[in-house]
Amino acid sequence: MSLTARIVSALLAAAVVLIILKLQRRGGMGSKYGLLWTATSAMMLVLATAPDVADTVGGWLGVDYTPSLVFMAALSFVLIVLVQYSWELNRTEQRIQVLMEEVALLRRELEDRNDQTMGAAGTPGQQDRND
């Protein structure tokens, strides 16, 4: 990799690290995902500043073409994030279903109480006619 490509990659990775940290400070990203994205952006910064690290890891794993290792790692990361999001979405849908059922029960209870109150007081306007 040329020196210019390394500098550009390092600057982009540093920008990503700063954006992630800024989002975490402002509360735009919860702590649940903050650590994951901080680690990912730090890994990007390491690979951008020292691409020989990927070659070394590729050698340990027996990978001849280092970019394929980087793409495999990125694809694995995206797959893990998608599974996590799917799990969270499913959990949220279940919570919403329970909340909708509770709201329906509360609404029914409120209507029943209103009906009882109206029945005990008579129908509205009936007292005006009796006066």
Distance bins in CASP14 RR format, pairs under 12 A and 6 or more apart:
PFRMAT RR
TARGET T0000
AUTHOR 0000-0000-0000
RMODE 2
METHOD distances of the structure
MODEL  1
1 7 0 0 0 0 0 1 0 0 0 0 0
1 8 0 0 0 0 0 1 0 0 0 0 0
1 9 1 0 0 1 0 0 0 0 0 0 0
1 10 0 0 0 0 0 1 0 0 0 0 0
1 47 0 0 0 0 0 1 0 0 0 0 0
1 48 0 0 0 0 1 0 0 0 0 0 0
1 49 0 0 0 0 0 1 0 0 0 0 0
1 50 0 0 0 0 0 1 0 0 0 0 0
1 51 1 0 1 0 0 0 0 0 0 0 0
1 52 0 0 0 0 1 0 0 0 0 0 0
1 54 0 0 0 0 0 1 0 0 0 0 0
1 55 0 0 0 0 0 1 0 0 0 0 0
1 66 0 0 0 0 0 1 0 0 0 0 0
1 67 0 0 0 0 0 1 0 0 0 0 0
1 70 0 0 0 0 0 1 0 0 0 0 0
2 8 0 0 0 0 1 0 0 0 0 0 0
2 9 0 0 0 0 0 1 0 0 0 0 0
2 51 0 0 0 0 0 1 0 0 0 0 0
3 9 0 0 0 0 0 1 0 0 0 0 0
3 10 0 0 0 0 0 1 0 0 0 0 0
3 49 0 0 0 0 0 1 0 0 0 0 0
3 51 0 0 0 0 0 1 0 0 0 0 0
4 10 0 0 0 0 0 1 0 0 0 0 0
4 11 0 0 0 0 0 1 0 0 0 0 0
5 11 0 0 0 0 0 1 0 0 0 0 0
5 12 0 0 0 0 0 1 0 0 0 0 0
5 48 0 0 0 0 1 0 0 0 0 0 0
5 49 0 0 0 0 0 1 0 0 0 0 0
5 51 0 0 0 0 1 0 0 0 0 0 0
6 12 0 0 0 0 0 1 0 0 0 0 0
6 13 0 0 0 0 0 1 0 0 0 0 0
6 45 0 0 0 0 0 1 0 0 0 0 0
6 47 0 0 0 0 0 1 0 0 0 0 0
6 48 1 0 0 1 0 0 0 0 0 0 0
6 49 1 0 0 1 0 0 0 0 0 0 0
6 50 0 0 0 0 1 0 0 0 0 0 0
6 51 1 0 0 1 0 0 0 0 0 0 0
6 52 0 0 0 0 0 1 0 0 0 0 0
7 13 0 0 0 0 0 1 0 0 0 0 0
7 14 0 0 0 0 0 1 0 0 0 0 0
7 48 0 0 0 0 1 0 0 0 0 0 0
7 49 0 0 0 0 1 0 0 0 0 0 0
8 14 0 0 0 0 0 1 0 0 0 0 0
8 15 0 0 0 0 0 1 0 0 0 0 0
8 48 0 0 0 0 1 0 0 0 0 0 0
8 49 0 0 0 0 0 1 0 0 0 0 0
9 15 0 0 0 0 0 1 0 0 0 0 0
9 16 0 0 0 0 0 1 0 0 0 0 0
9 44 0 0 0 0 1 0 0 0 0 0 0
9 45 0 0 0 0 1 0 0 0 0 0 0
9 46 0 0 0 0 0 1 0 0 0 0 0
9 47 1 0 0 1 0 0 0 0 0 0 0
9 48 1 1 0 0 0 0 0 0 0 0 0
9 49 1 0 0 1 0 0 0 0 0 0 0
9 50 0 0 0 0 0 1 0 0 0 0 0
9 51 0 0 0 0 1 0 0 0 0 0 0
9 54 0 0 0 0 0 1 0 0 0 0 0
9 70 0 0 0 0 0 1 0 0 0 0 0
10 16 0 0 0 0 0 1 0 0 0 0 0
10 17 0 0 0 0 0 1 0 0 0 0 0
10 44 0 0 0 0 1 0 0 0 0 0 0
10 45 1 0 0 1 0 0 0 0 0 0 0
10 46 0 0 0 0 1 0 0 0 0 0 0
10 47 0 0 0 0 1 0 0 0 0 0 0
10 48 1 0 1 0 0 0 0 0 0 0 0
10 49 1 0 1 0 0 0 0 0 0 0 0
10 50 0 0 0 0 1 0 0 0 0 0 0
10 51 0 0 0 0 0 1 0 0 0 0 0
11 17 0 0 0 0 0 1 0 0 0 0 0
11 18 0 0 0 0 0 1 0 0 0 0 0
11 44 0 0 0 0 0 1 0 0 0 0 0
11 45 0 0 0 0 0 1 0 0 0 0 0
11 48 0 0 0 0 1 0 0 0 0 0 0
11 49 0 0 0 0 0 1 0 0 0 0 0
12 18 0 0 0 0 0 1 0 0 0 0 0
12 19 0 0 0 0 0 1 0 0 0 0 0
12 41 0 0 0 0 0 1 0 0 0 0 0
12 44 0 0 0 0 1 0 0 0 0 0 0
12 45 0 0 0 0 1 0 0 0 0 0 0
12 47 0 0 0 0 0 1 0 0 0 0 0
12 48 1 0 0 1 0 0 0 0 0 0 0
12 49 0 0 0 0 0 1 0 0 0 0 0
13 19 0 0 0 0 0 1 0 0 0 0 0
13 20 0 0 0 0 0 1 0 0 0 0 0
13 40 0 0 0 0 0 1 0 0 0 0 0
13 41 1 0 0 1 0 0 0 0 0 0 0
13 42 0 0 0 0 1 0 0 0 0 0 0
13 43 0 0 0 0 1 0 0 0 0 0 0
13 44 1 0 1 0 0 0 0 0 0 0 0
13 45 1 0 1 0 0 0 0 0 0 0 0
13 46 0 0 0 0 1 0 0 0 0 0 0
13 47 1 0 0 1 0 0 0 0 0 0 0
13 48 1 0 1 0 0 0 0 0 0 0 0
13 49 1 0 0 1 0 0 0 0 0 0 0
13 50 0 0 0 0 0 1 0 0 0 0 0
13 51 0 0 0 0 0 1 0 0 0 0 0
14 20 0 0 0 0 0 1 0 0 0 0 0
14 21 0 0 0 0 0 1 0 0 0 0 0
14 41 0 0 0 0 1 0 0 0 0 0 0
14 42 0 0 0 0 0 1 0 0 0 0 0
14 44 0 0 0 0 1 0 0 0 0 0 0
14 45 1 0 0 1 0 0 0 0 0 0 0
14 46 0 0 0 0 0 1 0 0 0 0 0
14 48 0 0 0 0 1 0 0 0 0 0 0
14 49 0 0 0 0 1 0 0 0 0 0 0
15 21 0 0 0 0 0 1 0 0 0 0 0
15 22 0 0 0 0 0 1 0 0 0 0 0
15 41 0 0 0 0 1 0 0 0 0 0 0
15 44 0 0 0 0 0 1 0 0 0 0 0
15 45 0 0 0 0 1 0 0 0 0 0 0
15 48 0 0 0 0 0 1 0 0 0 0 0
16 22 0 0 0 0 0 1 0 0 0 0 0
16 23 0 0 0 0 0 1 0 0 0 0 0
16 37 0 0 0 0 1 0 0 0 0 0 0
16 38 0 0 0 0 0 1 0 0 0 0 0
16 39 0 0 0 0 0 1 0 0 0 0 0
16 40 0 0 0 0 1 0 0 0 0 0 0
16 41 1 0 1 0 0 0 0 0 0 0 0
16 42 0 0 0 0 1 0 0 0 0 0 0
16 43 0 0 0 0 0 1 0 0 0 0 0
16 44 1 0 0 1 0 0 0 0 0 0 0
16 45 1 0 0 1 0 0 0 0 0 0 0
16 47 0 0 0 0 0 1 0 0 0 0 0
16 48 0 0 0 0 1 0 0 0 0 0 0
17 23 0 0 0 0 0 1 0 0 0 0 0
17 24 0 0 0 0 0 1 0 0 0 0 0
17 34 0 0 0 0 0 1 0 0 0 0 0
17 37 0 0 0 0 1 0 0 0 0 0 0
17 38 1 0 0 1 0 0 0 0 0 0 0
17 39 0 0 0 0 0 1 0 0 0 0 0
17 40 0 0 0 0 1 0 0 0 0 0 0
17 41 1 0 1 0 0 0 0 0 0 0 0
17 42 1 0 0 1 0 0 0 0 0 0 0
17 43 0 0 0 0 0 1 0 0 0 0 0
17 44 1 0 0 1 0 0 0 0 0 0 0
17 45 1 0 1 0 0 0 0 0 0 0 0
17 46 0 0 0 0 0 1 0 0 0 0 0
17 48 0 0 0 0 0 1 0 0 0 0 0
17 49 0 0 0 0 0 1 0 0 0 0 0
18 24 0 0 0 0 0 1 0 0 0 0 0
18 25 0 0 0 0 0 1 0 0 0 0 0
18 38 0 0 0 0 0 1 0 0 0 0 0
18 41 0 0 0 0 1 0 0 0 0 0 0
18 42 0 0 0 0 0 1 0 0 0 0 0
18 45 0 0 0 0 0 1 0 0 0 0 0
19 25 0 0 0 0 0 1 0 0 0 0 0
19 26 0 0 0 0 0 1 0 0 0 0 0
19 28 0 0 0 0 0 1 0 0 0 0 0
19 29 0 0 0 0 1 0 0 0 0 0 0
19 34 0 0 0 0 0 1 0 0 0 0 0
19 37 0 0 0 0 1 0 0 0 0 0 0
19 38 0 0 0 0 0 1 0 0 0 0 0
19 40 0 0 0 0 0 1 0 0 0 0 0
19 41 0 0 0 0 1 0 0 0 0 0 0
19 44 0 0 0 0 0 1 0 0 0 0 0
20 26 0 0 0 0 0 1 0 0 0 0 0
20 27 0 0 0 0 0 1 0 0 0 0 0
20 28 0 0 0 0 0 1 0 0 0 0 0
20 29 1 0 0 1 0 0 0 0 0 0 0
20 30 0 0 0 0 0 1 0 0 0 0 0
20 33 0 0 0 0 1 0 0 0 0 0 0
20 34 1 0 0 1 0 0 0 0 0 0 0
20 35 0 0 0 0 0 1 0 0 0 0 0
20 36 0 0 0 0 1 0 0 0 0 0 0
20 37 1 0 1 0 0 0 0 0 0 0 0
20 38 1 0 1 0 0 0 0 0 0 0 0
20 39 0 0 0 0 1 0 0 0 0 0 0
20 40 0 0 0 0 1 0 0 0 0 0 0
20 41 1 0 1 0 0 0 0 0 0 0 0
20 42 0 0 0 0 1 0 0 0 0 0 0
20 43 0 0 0 0 0 1 0 0 0 0 0
20 44 0 0 0 0 0 1 0 0 0 0 0
20 45 0 0 0 0 0 1 0 0 0 0 0
21 27 0 0 0 0 0 1 0 0 0 0 0
21 28 0 0 0 0 0 1 0 0 0 0 0
21 29 0 0 0 0 1 0 0 0 0 0 0
21 34 0 0 0 0 1 0 0 0 0 0 0
21 35 0 0 0 0 0 1 0 0 0 0 0
21 37 0 0 0 0 1 0 0 0 0 0 0
21 38 1 0 0 1 0 0 0 0 0 0 0
21 41 0 0 0 0 1 0 0 0 0 0 0
21 42 0 0 0 0 0 1 0 0 0 0 0
21 45 0 0 0 0 0 1 0 0 0 0 0
22 28 0 0 0 0 1 0 0 0 0 0 0
22 29 0 0 0 0 1 0 0 0 0 0 0
22 34 0 0 0 0 0 1 0 0 0 0 0
22 37 0 0 0 0 0 1 0 0 0 0 0
22 38 0 0 0 0 0 1 0 0 0 0 0
22 41 0 0 0 0 0 1 0 0 0 0 0
23 29 1 0 1 0 0 0 0 0 0 0 0
23 30 0 0 0 0 1 0 0 0 0 0 0
23 31 0 0 0 0 0 1 0 0 0 0 0
23 33 0 0 0 0 1 0 0 0 0 0 0
23 34 0 0 0 0 1 0 0 0 0 0 0
23 37 0 0 0 0 1 0 0 0 0 0 0
23 38 0 0 0 0 0 1 0 0 0 0 0
23 41 0 0 0 0 0 1 0 0 0 0 0
24 30 1 0 0 1 0 0 0 0 0 0 0
24 31 1 0 0 1 0 0 0 0 0 0 0
24 32 0 0 0 0 0 1 0 0 0 0 0
24 33 0 0 0 0 1 0 0 0 0 0 0
24 34 1 0 1 0 0 0 0 0 0 0 0
24 35 0 0 0 0 1 0 0 0 0 0 0
24 36 0 0 0 0 0 1 0 0 0 0 0
24 37 0 0 0 0 1 0 0 0 0 0 0
24 38 1 0 0 1 0 0 0 0 0 0 0
24 41 0 0 0 0 0 1 0 0 0 0 0
25 31 0 0 0 0 0 1 0 0 0 0 0
25 34 0 0 0 0 0 1 0 0 0 0 0
25 38 0 0 0 0 0 1 0 0 0 0 0
27 33 0 0 0 0 0 1 0 0 0 0 0
27 34 0 0 0 0 1 0 0 0 0 0 0
28 34 0 0 0 0 1 0 0 0 0 0 0
28 37 0 0 0 0 0 1 0 0 0 0 0
29 35 0 0 0 0 0 1 0 0 0 0 0
29 36 0 0 0 0 1 0 0 0 0 0 0
29 37 1 0 0 1 0 0 0 0 0 0 0
29 38 0 0 0 0 1 0 0 0 0 0 0
29 41 0 0 0 0 0 1 0 0 0 0 0
30 36 0 0 0 0 0 1 0 0 0 0 0
30 37 0 0 0 0 1 0 0 0 0 0 0
30 38 0 0 0 0 0 1 0 0 0 0 0
31 37 0 0 0 0 0 1 0 0 0 0 0
31 38 0 0 0 0 0 1 0 0 0 0 0
32 38 0 0 0 0 0 1 0 0 0 0 0
32 84 0 0 0 0 1 0 0 0 0 0 0
32 85 0 0 0 0 0 1 0 0 0 0 0
32 88 0 0 0 0 1 0 0 0 0 0 0
33 39 0 0 0 0 0 1 0 0 0 0 0
33 40 0 0 0 0 0 1 0 0 0 0 0
33 41 0 0 0 0 0 1 0 0 0 0 0
33 80 0 0 0 0 0 1 0 0 0 0 0
33 81 0 0 0 0 1 0 0 0 0 0 0
33 84 0 0 0 0 1 0 0 0 0 0 0
33 85 0 0 0 0 1 0 0 0 0 0 0
33 88 0 0 0 0 1 0 0 0 0 0 0
34 40 0 0 0 0 1 0 0 0 0 0 0
34 41 0 0 0 0 1 0 0 0 0 0 0
34 42 0 0 0 0 0 1 0 0 0 0 0
35 41 0 0 0 0 0 1 0 0 0 0 0
35 42 0 0 0 0 0 1 0 0 0 0 0
36 42 0 0 0 0 0 1 0 0 0 0 0
36 43 0 0 0 0 0 1 0 0 0 0 0
36 77 0 0 0 0 1 0 0 0 0 0 0
36 78 0 0 0 0 0 1 0 0 0 0 0
36 80 0 0 0 0 1 0 0 0 0 0 0
36 81 1 0 0 1 0 0 0 0 0 0 0
36 84 0 0 0 0 1 0 0 0 0 0 0
36 85 0 0 0 0 0 1 0 0 0 0 0
37 43 0 0 0 0 0 1 0 0 0 0 0
37 44 0 0 0 0 0 1 0 0 0 0 0
37 77 0 0 0 0 0 1 0 0 0 0 0
37 81 0 0 0 0 1 0 0 0 0 0 0
38 44 0 0 0 0 0 1 0 0 0 0 0
38 45 0 0 0 0 0 1 0 0 0 0 0
39 45 0 0 0 0 0 1 0 0 0 0 0
39 46 0 0 0 0 0 1 0 0 0 0 0
39 77 0 0 0 0 1 0 0 0 0 0 0
39 80 0 0 0 0 0 1 0 0 0 0 0
40 46 0 0 0 0 0 1 0 0 0 0 0
40 47 0 0 0 0 0 1 0 0 0 0 0
40 73 0 0 0 0 0 1 0 0 0 0 0
40 74 0 0 0 0 1 0 0 0 0 0 0
40 76 0 0 0 0 0 1 0 0 0 0 0
40 77 1 0 0 1 0 0 0 0 0 0 0
40 78 0 0 0 0 0 1 0 0 0 0 0
40 80 0 0 0 0 0 1 0 0 0 0 0
40 81 0 0 0 0 1 0 0 0 0 0 0
41 47 0 0 0 0 0 1 0 0 0 0 0
41 48 0 0 0 0 0 1 0 0 0 0 0
41 77 0 0 0 0 0 1 0 0 0 0 0
42 48 0 0 0 0 0 1 0 0 0 0 0
42 49 0 0 0 0 0 1 0 0 0 0 0
43 49 0 0 0 0 0 1 0 0 0 0 0
43 50 0 0 0 0 0 1 0 0 0 0 0
43 53 0 0 0 0 1 0 0 0 0 0 0
43 54 0 0 0 0 0 1 0 0 0 0 0
43 57 0 0 0 0 0 1 0 0 0 0 0
43 70 0 0 0 0 0 1 0 0 0 0 0
43 73 0 0 0 0 1 0 0 0 0 0 0
43 74 0 0 0 0 0 1 0 0 0 0 0
43 77 0 0 0 0 1 0 0 0 0 0 0
44 50 0 0 0 0 0 1 0 0 0 0 0
44 51 0 0 0 0 0 1 0 0 0 0 0
44 53 0 0 0 0 0 1 0 0 0 0 0
44 54 0 0 0 0 0 1 0 0 0 0 0
44 70 0 0 0 0 0 1 0 0 0 0 0
44 73 0 0 0 0 0 1 0 0 0 0 0
44 74 0 0 0 0 1 0 0 0 0 0 0
44 77 0 0 0 0 0 1 0 0 0 0 0
45 51 0 0 0 0 0 1 0 0 0 0 0
45 53 0 0 0 0 0 1 0 0 0 0 0
46 52 0 0 0 0 0 1 0 0 0 0 0
46 53 1 0 0 1 0 0 0 0 0 0 0
46 54 0 0 0 0 1 0 0 0 0 0 0
46 56 0 0 0 0 0 1 0 0 0 0 0
46 57 0 0 0 0 0 1 0 0 0 0 0
46 70 0 0 0 0 0 1 0 0 0 0 0
47 53 1 0 0 1 0 0 0 0 0 0 0
47 54 1 0 1 0 0 0 0 0 0 0 0
47 55 0 0 0 0 0 1 0 0 0 0 0
47 56 0 0 0 0 0 1 0 0 0 0 0
47 57 0 0 0 0 1 0 0 0 0 0 0
47 66 0 0 0 0 0 1 0 0 0 0 0
47 67 0 0 0 0 0 1 0 0 0 0 0
47 69 0 0 0 0 0 1 0 0 0 0 0
47 70 1 0 0 1 0 0 0 0 0 0 0
47 73 0 0 0 0 1 0 0 0 0 0 0
47 74 0 0 0 0 0 1 0 0 0 0 0
48 54 0 0 0 0 0 1 0 0 0 0 0
48 70 0 0 0 0 0 1 0 0 0 0 0
50 56 0 0 0 0 1 0 0 0 0 0 0
50 57 0 0 0 0 0 1 0 0 0 0 0
51 57 0 0 0 0 0 1 0 0 0 0 0
51 58 0 0 0 0 0 1 0 0 0 0 0
51 66 1 0 0 1 0 0 0 0 0 0 0
51 67 0 0 0 0 0 1 0 0 0 0 0
51 69 0 0 0 0 0 1 0 0 0 0 0
51 70 0 0 0 0 1 0 0 0 0 0 0
52 58 0 0 0 0 0 1 0 0 0 0 0
52 59 0 0 0 0 0 1 0 0 0 0 0
52 66 0 0 0 0 1 0 0 0 0 0 0
53 59 0 0 0 0 0 1 0 0 0 0 0
53 60 0 0 0 0 0 1 0 0 0 0 0
53 66 0 0 0 0 1 0 0 0 0 0 0
53 69 0 0 0 0 0 1 0 0 0 0 0
53 70 0 0 0 0 0 1 0 0 0 0 0
53 73 0 0 0 0 0 1 0 0 0 0 0
54 60 0 0 0 0 0 1 0 0 0 0 0
54 61 0 0 0 0 0 1 0 0 0 0 0
54 63 0 0 0 0 1 0 0 0 0 0 0
54 65 0 0 0 0 0 1 0 0 0 0 0
54 66 1 0 1 0 0 0 0 0 0 0 0
54 67 0 0 0 0 1 0 0 0 0 0 0
54 68 0 0 0 0 0 1 0 0 0 0 0
54 69 1 0 0 1 0 0 0 0 0 0 0
54 70 1 0 1 0 0 0 0 0 0 0 0
54 71 0 0 0 0 0 1 0 0 0 0 0
54 72 0 0 0 0 0 1 0 0 0 0 0
54 73 0 0 0 0 1 0 0 0 0 0 0
54 74 0 0 0 0 0 1 0 0 0 0 0
55 61 0 0 0 0 0 1 0 0 0 0 0
55 62 0 0 0 0 0 1 0 0 0 0 0
55 63 0 0 0 0 1 0 0 0 0 0 0
55 64 0 0 0 0 0 1 0 0 0 0 0
55 65 0 0 0 0 0 1 0 0 0 0 0
55 66 1 0 1 0 0 0 0 0 0 0 0
55 67 0 0 0 0 0 1 0 0 0 0 0
55 69 0 0 0 0 1 0 0 0 0 0 0
55 70 0 0 0 0 0 1 0 0 0 0 0
56 62 0 0 0 0 0 1 0 0 0 0 0
56 63 0 0 0 0 0 1 0 0 0 0 0
56 66 0 0 0 0 1 0 0 0 0 0 0
56 69 0 0 0 0 0 1 0 0 0 0 0
57 63 0 0 0 0 1 0 0 0 0 0 0
57 66 0 0 0 0 1 0 0 0 0 0 0
57 69 1 0 0 1 0 0 0 0 0 0 0
57 70 0 0 0 0 1 0 0 0 0 0 0
57 72 0 0 0 0 0 1 0 0 0 0 0
57 73 0 0 0 0 1 0 0 0 0 0 0
58 64 0 0 0 0 1 0 0 0 0 0 0
58 65 0 0 0 0 1 0 0 0 0 0 0
58 66 1 0 1 0 0 0 0 0 0 0 0
58 67 0 0 0 0 0 1 0 0 0 0 0
58 68 0 0 0 0 1 0 0 0 0 0 0
58 69 1 0 1 0 0 0 0 0 0 0 0
58 70 0 0 0 0 1 0 0 0 0 0 0
58 72 0 0 0 0 0 1 0 0 0 0 0
58 73 0 0 0 0 0 1 0 0 0 0 0
59 65 0 0 0 0 0 1 0 0 0 0 0
59 66 0 0 0 0 1 0 0 0 0 0 0
59 69 0 0 0 0 1 0 0 0 0 0 0
60 66 0 0 0 0 0 1 0 0 0 0 0
60 69 0 0 0 0 0 1 0 0 0 0 0
61 68 0 0 0 0 0 1 0 0 0 0 0
61 69 1 0 0 1 0 0 0 0 0 0 0
61 70 0 0 0 0 0 1 0 0 0 0 0
61 72 0 0 0 0 1 0 0 0 0 0 0
61 73 0 0 0 0 0 1 0 0 0 0 0
62 68 0 0 0 0 0 1 0 0 0 0 0
62 69 0 0 0 0 1 0 0 0 0 0 0
63 69 1 0 1 0 0 0 0 0 0 0 0
63 70 0 0 0 0 1 0 0 0 0 0 0
63 71 0 0 0 0 0 1 0 0 0 0 0
63 72 0 0 0 0 1 0 0 0 0 0 0
63 73 0 0 0 0 0 1 0 0 0 0 0
65 71 0 0 0 0 1 0 0 0 0 0 0
65 72 0 0 0 0 0 1 0 0 0 0 0
66 72 0 0 0 0 0 1 0 0 0 0 0
66 73 0 0 0 0 0 1 0 0 0 0 0
67 73 0 0 0 0 0 1 0 0 0 0 0
67 74 0 0 0 0 0 1 0 0 0 0 0
68 74 0 0 0 0 0 1 0 0 0 0 0
68 75 0 0 0 0 0 1 0 0 0 0 0
69 75 0 0 0 0 0 1 0 0 0 0 0
69 76 0 0 0 0 0 1 0 0 0 0 0
70 76 0 0 0 0 0 1 0 0 0 0 0
70 77 0 0 0 0 0 1 0 0 0 0 0
71 77 0 0 0 0 0 1 0 0 0 0 0
71 78 0 0 0 0 0 1 0 0 0 0 0
72 78 0 0 0 0 0 1 0 0 0 0 0
72 79 0 0 0 0 0 1 0 0 0 0 0
73 79 0 0 0 0 0 1 0 0 0 0 0
73 80 0 0 0 0 0 1 0 0 0 0 0
74 80 0 0 0 0 0 1 0 0 0 0 0
74 81 0 0 0 0 0 1 0 0 0 0 0
75 81 0 0 0 0 0 1 0 0 0 0 0
75 82 0 0 0 0 0 1 0 0 0 0 0
76 82 0 0 0 0 0 1 0 0 0 0 0
76 83 0 0 0 0 0 1 0 0 0 0 0
77 83 0 0 0 0 0 1 0 0 0 0 0
77 84 0 0 0 0 0 1 0 0 0 0 0
78 84 0 0 0 0 0 1 0 0 0 0 0
78 85 0 0 0 0 0 1 0 0 0 0 0
79 85 0 0 0 0 0 1 0 0 0 0 0
79 86 0 0 0 0 0 1 0 0 0 0 0
80 86 0 0 0 0 0 1 0 0 0 0 0
80 87 0 0 0 0 0 1 0 0 0 0 0
81 87 0 0 0 0 0 1 0 0 0 0 0
81 88 0 0 0 0 0 1 0 0 0 0 0
82 88 0 0 0 0 0 1 0 0 0 0 0
82 89 0 0 0 0 0 1 0 0 0 0 0
83 89 0 0 0 0 0 1 0 0 0 0 0
83 90 0 0 0 0 0 1 0 0 0 0 0
84 90 0 0 0 0 0 1 0 0 0 0 0
84 91 0 0 0 0 0 1 0 0 0 0 0
85 91 0 0 0 0 0 1 0 0 0 0 0
85 92 0 0 0 0 0 1 0 0 0 0 0
86 92 0 0 0 0 0 1 0 0 0 0 0
86 93 0 0 0 0 0 1 0 0 0 0 0
87 93 0 0 0 0 0 1 0 0 0 0 0
87 94 0 0 0 0 0 1 0 0 0 0 0
88 94 0 0 0 0 0 1 0 0 0 0 0
88 95 0 0 0 0 0 1 0 0 0 0 0
89 95 0 0 0 0 0 1 0 0 0 0 0
89 96 0 0 0 0 0 1 0 0 0 0 0
90 96 0 0 0 0 0 1 0 0 0 0 0
90 97 0 0 0 0 0 1 0 0 0 0 0
91 97 0 0 0 0 0 1 0 0 0 0 0
91 98 0 0 0 0 0 1 0 0 0 0 0
92 98 0 0 0 0 0 1 0 0 0 0 0
92 99 0 0 0 0 0 1 0 0 0 0 0
93 99 0 0 0 0 0 1 0 0 0 0 0
93 100 0 0 0 0 0 1 0 0 0 0 0
94 100 0 0 0 0 0 1 0 0 0 0 0
94 101 0 0 0 0 0 1 0 0 0 0 0
95 101 0 0 0 0 0 1 0 0 0 0 0
95 102 0 0 0 0 0 1 0 0 0 0 0
96 102 0 0 0 0 0 1 0 0 0 0 0
96 103 0 0 0 0 0 1 0 0 0 0 0
97 103 0 0 0 0 0 1 0 0 0 0 0
97 104 0 0 0 0 0 1 0 0 0 0 0
98 104 0 0 0 0 0 1 0 0 0 0 0
98 105 0 0 0 0 0 1 0 0 0 0 0
99 105 0 0 0 0 0 1 0 0 0 0 0
99 106 0 0 0 0 0 1 0 0 0 0 0
100 106 0 0 0 0 0 1 0 0 0 0 0
100 107 0 0 0 0 0 1 0 0 0 0 0
101 107 0 0 0 0 0 1 0 0 0 0 0
101 108 0 0 0 0 0 1 0 0 0 0 0
102 108 0 0 0 0 0 1 0 0 0 0 0
102 109 0 0 0 0 0 1 0 0 0 0 0
103 109 0 0 0 0 0 1 0 0 0 0 0
103 110 0 0 0 0 0 1 0 0 0 0 0
104 110 0 0 0 0 0 1 0 0 0 0 0
104 111 0 0 0 0 0 1 0 0 0 0 0
105 111 0 0 0 0 0 1 0 0 0 0 0
105 112 0 0 0 0 0 1 0 0 0 0 0
106 112 0 0 0 0 0 1 0 0 0 0 0
106 113 0 0 0 0 0 1 0 0 0 0 0
107 113 0 0 0 0 0 1 0 0 0 0 0
107 114 0 0 0 0 0 1 0 0 0 0 0
108 114 0 0 0 0 0 1 0 0 0 0 0
108 115 0 0 0 0 0 1 0 0 0 0 0
109 115 0 0 0 0 0 1 0 0 0 0 0
109 116 0 0 0 0 0 1 0 0 0 0 0
110 116 0 0 0 0 0 1 0 0 0 0 0
110 117 0 0 0 0 0 1 0 0 0 0 0
111 117 0 0 0 0 0 1 0 0 0 0 0
111 118 0 0 0 0 0 1 0 0 0 0 0
112 118 0 0 0 0 0 1 0 0 0 0 0
112 119 0 0 0 0 0 1 0 0 0 0 0
113 119 0 0 0 0 0 1 0 0 0 0 0
113 120 0 0 0 0 0 1 0 0 0 0 0
114 120 0 0 0 0 0 1 0 0 0 0 0
114 121 0 0 0 0 0 1 0 0 0 0 0
114 124 0 0 0 0 0 1 0 0 0 0 0
115 121 0 0 0 0 0 1 0 0 0 0 0
115 122 0 0 0 0 0 1 0 0 0 0 0
115 123 0 0 0 0 0 1 0 0 0 0 0
116 122 0 0 0 0 0 1 0 0 0 0 0
117 123 0 0 0 0 0 1 0 0 0 0 0
117 124 0 0 0 0 0 1 0 0 0 0 0
118 124 1 0 0 1 0 0 0 0 0 0 0
118 125 0 0 0 0 0 1 0 0 0 0 0
118 126 0 0 0 0 0 1 0 0 0 0 0
118 127 0 0 0 0 0 1 0 0 0 0 0
119 126 0 0 0 0 0 1 0 0 0 0 0
121 127 1 0 0 1 0 0 0 0 0 0 0
122 128 0 0 0 0 0 1 0 0 0 0 0
122 129 0 0 0 0 0 1 0 0 0 0 0
122 130 0 0 0 0 0 1 0 0 0 0 0
123 129 0 0 0 0 1 0 0 0 0 0 0
123 130 0 0 0 0 0 1 0 0 0 0 0
125 131 0 0 0 0 1 0 0 0 0 0 0
END
